[in-house]
Amino acid sequence: MPVYTYRCESCGIQFERHQSFNDAPLKTCPECRKKALKKVITPTKIIFKGSGFYATDHRSPSGGETRDTKKETKKEDAKAPAKSSDSSSSSE
């Protein structure tokens, strides 16, 4: 179950509550009994485990080109006009 943080706009108390996604948000403050509770938006926690993000996901082990970048360079080479080496290289 997710943990939601609430803050009372009247007395300023802040607390956390385990609630289901289907539960209605709390409205009444447990301290001052006024209907002044608001949910506090908190950043989510991200935990990276293992030897490294890039080593297991998208980068190549050597840190060089990936398969996707190699495919793109091959496509660009195929689109480029072929250079002829006969006309500019030899002058006998």
RAVEN-V51696 format. One record per residue. N is the residue number from 1. RES is the residue in three letters. PHI is phi in degrees with one decimal (* if undefined). D_FIRST is the distance of its C-alpha to the first C-alpha in whole Angstrom. Layout:
n = (N & N)
res = (RES & RES)
phi = (PHI & PHI)
d_first = (D_FIRST & D_FIRST)
This chain:
n = (1 & 2 & 3 & 4 & 5 & 6 & 7 & 8 & 9 & 10 & 11 & 12 & 13 & 14 & 15 & 16 & 17 & 18 & 19 & 20 & 21 & 22 & 23 & 24 & 25 & 26 & 27 & 28 & 29 & 30 & 31 & 32 & 33 & 34 & 35 & 36 & 37 & 38 & 39 & 40 & 41 & 42 & 43 & 44 & 45 & 46 & 47 & 48 & 49 & 50 & 51 & 52 & 53 & 54 & 55 & 56 & 57 & 58 & 59 & 60 & 61 & 62 & 63 & 64 & 65 & 66 & 67 & 68 & 69 & 70 & 71 & 72 & 73 & 74 & 75 & 76 & 77 & 78 & 79 & 80 & 81 & 82 & 83 & 84 & 85 & 86 & 87 & 88 & 89 & 90 & 91 & 92)
res = (MET & PRO & VAL & TYR & THR & TYR & ARG & CYS & GLU & SER & CYS & GLY & ILE & GLN & PHE & GLU & ARG & HIS & GLN & SER & PHE & ASN & ASP & ALA & PRO & LEU & LYS & THR & CYS & PRO & GLU & CYS & ARG & LYS & LYS & ALA & LEU & LYS & LYS & VAL & ILE & THR & PRO & THR & LYS & ILE & ILE & PHE & LYS & GLY & SER & GLY & PHE & TYR & ALA & THR & ASP & HIS & ARG & SER & PRO & SER & GLY & GLY & GLU & THR & ARG & ASP & THR & LYS & LYS & GLU & THR & LYS & LYS & GLU & ASP & ALA & LYS & ALA & PRO & ALA & LYS & SER & SER & ASP & SER & SER & SER & SER & SER & GLU)
phi = (* & -73.7 & -105.6 & -109.9 & -103.0 & -119.8 & -134.7 & -86.7 & -77.5 & -88.8 & -102.4 & 88.7 & -66.7 & -128.6 & -151.0 & -112.0 & -143.7 & -77.2 & -141.3 & -77.2 & -63.9 & -83.8 & -70.2 & -72.9 & -64.5 & -70.9 & -120.0 & -98.0 & -70.6 & -72.4 & -88.4 & -99.4 & 63.6 & -96.4 & -88.0 & -133.7 & -82.6 & -132.3 & -73.4 & -97.7 & -82.2 & -117.7 & -67.7 & -77.4 & -93.3 & -117.9 & -120.6 & -95.1 & -116.2 & 104.8 & -77.9 & 159.8 & -66.9 & -72.1 & -66.1 & -108.6 & -111.6 & -115.2 & -90.2 & -76.1 & -60.0 & -84.5 & 84.4 & -88.3 & -70.8 & -98.0 & -61.7 & -65.7 & -71.9 & -66.4 & -63.4 & -65.5 & -69.3 & -65.9 & -64.6 & -66.3 & -65.7 & -69.8 & -78.3 & -70.3 & -67.9 & -74.0 & -93.3 & -92.9 & -91.2 & -73.2 & -78.8 & -112.5 & -92.9 & -112.5 & -136.4 & -96.0)
d_first = (0 & 4 & 7 & 10 & 13 & 16 & 19 & 22 & 25 & 28 & 27 & 25 & 22 & 19 & 16 & 12 & 10 & 6 & 6 & 6 & 8 & 10 & 11 & 14 & 14 & 16 & 19 & 21 & 21 & 21 & 24 & 27 & 25 & 26 & 24 & 24 & 20 & 19 & 16 & 17 & 17 & 16 & 17 & 14 & 15 & 17 & 18 & 21 & 22 & 26 & 29 & 29 & 27 & 31 & 32 & 29 & 29 & 32 & 35 & 37 & 38 & 41 & 40 & 42 & 42 & 39 & 40 & 39 & 42 & 45 & 44 & 45 & 48 & 49 & 49 & 51 & 53 & 54 & 54 & 57 & 60 & 62 & 65 & 68 & 69 & 73 & 74 & 73 & 73 & 77 & 80 & 83)
